[in-house]
Amino acid sequence: MKAVVFGQGPRAGLSEYLSDVREQGLLQRYWMVWLPAQCVTFGLVPEHLRIAFVAAISFFWLMILTPPRPPGLARAAGRAPPLAPPRRIRQRPSENLSEPRRI
């Protein structure tokens, strides 16, 4: 799905997924995190805390999946548009914000 959104074909997305599974061990990492997490969730965690517990596990799962990379890497590869320069906000010199405005 991500490949289609970013203008690549479904085959490119599937090949990237298969590469992640085979070369980077994505499926094994998934099982190592979520199988024990689900056993603990439904075996030990009280019902009213299950959503918070799974949300915390999801946060750490996202951290595992997102490796750190240099900030300019995506722009250098042409995947992200260049950043626009920040806009300056002009302040009117005649306005005095400390005094109430008269209507």
C-alpha positions in Angstrom: 0.0 0.0 0.0 2.8 2.4 0.9 4.5 1.8 -2.4 1.3 2.7 -4.3 0.9 5.9 -2.3 4.5 7.0 -3.0 4.1 6.4 -6.8 5.7 2.9 -7.0 3.9 -0.1 -8.3 2.5 -2.9 -6.1 5.3 -5.2 -7.3 7.9 -2.8 -5.9 6.1 -2.8 -2.5 5.8 -6.5 -2.4 9.5 -6.9 -3.3 10.5 -4.4 -0.6 8.3 -6.3 1.9 9.8 -9.7 1.0 13.3 -8.2 1.2 12.5 -6.9 4.8 11.2 -10.3 5.8 14.1 -12.3 4.3 17.1 -10.1 4.8 16.2 -8.1 7.9 14.2 -10.7 9.8 11.1 -8.6 10.1 8.7 -11.5 10.7 10.9 -13.0 13.4 11.1 -9.7 15.2 7.3 -9.3 14.9 6.8 -12.7 16.5 9.4 -12.0 19.2 7.6 -8.9 20.3 3.9 -9.6 19.7 3.5 -13.2 20.7 4.7 -12.7 24.3 3.0 -9.3 24.4 -0.4 -10.9 23.5 0.1 -13.7 26.0 0.9 -11.2 28.8 -2.0 -9.0 27.7 -4.7 -11.6 27.8 -3.1 -13.7 30.6 -1.9 -11.2 33.2 -3.0 -7.6 32.5 -6.4 -6.6 34.0 -9.1 -5.7 31.4 -9.1 -2.0 32.2 -5.4 -1.7 31.5 -5.1 -3.7 28.3 -5.4 -0.8 25.9 -2.7 1.2 27.7 -0.5 -1.9 27.8 -0.8 -2.7 24.1 -0.3 1.0 23.3 2.9 1.0 25.2 4.1 -2.2 23.4 3.1 -0.6 20.1 5.2 2.5 20.9 8.3 0.3 21.5 7.5 -1.8 18.5 7.6 1.4 16.4 11.0 2.3 17.9 12.3 -1.1 16.9 11.0 -0.7 13.3 12.4 2.9 12.9 16.1 2.8 12.7 17.9 6.1 13.2 19.3 7.7 10.0 21.1 10.9 9.1 18.7 13.8 8.6 19.7 14.5 5.0 19.5 10.9 3.8 15.9 11.0 2.6 16.4 14.3 0.8 19.7 13.2 -0.8 18.0 10.1 -2.2 15.3 12.2 -3.8 12.5 10.7 -1.7 11.5 13.9 0.2 11.0 17.4 -1.2 13.5 20.0 0.0 12.5 21.9 3.0 11.1 25.4 2.4 12.8 28.3 4.2 10.9 29.4 7.3 8.6 32.4 6.9 9.1 35.5 8.9 6.2 37.0 10.8 6.1 40.7 10.5 5.1 42.7 13.5 3.5 46.1 13.1 5.6 48.7 14.9 2.6 50.9 15.6 0.7 48.2 17.7 1.3 48.3 21.4 0.1 45.0 22.7 0.4 46.0 26.4 -2.5 48.5 26.2 -6.1 47.5 25.6 -7.5 48.2 22.2 -10.1 51.0 21.9 -13.0 50.4 19.6 
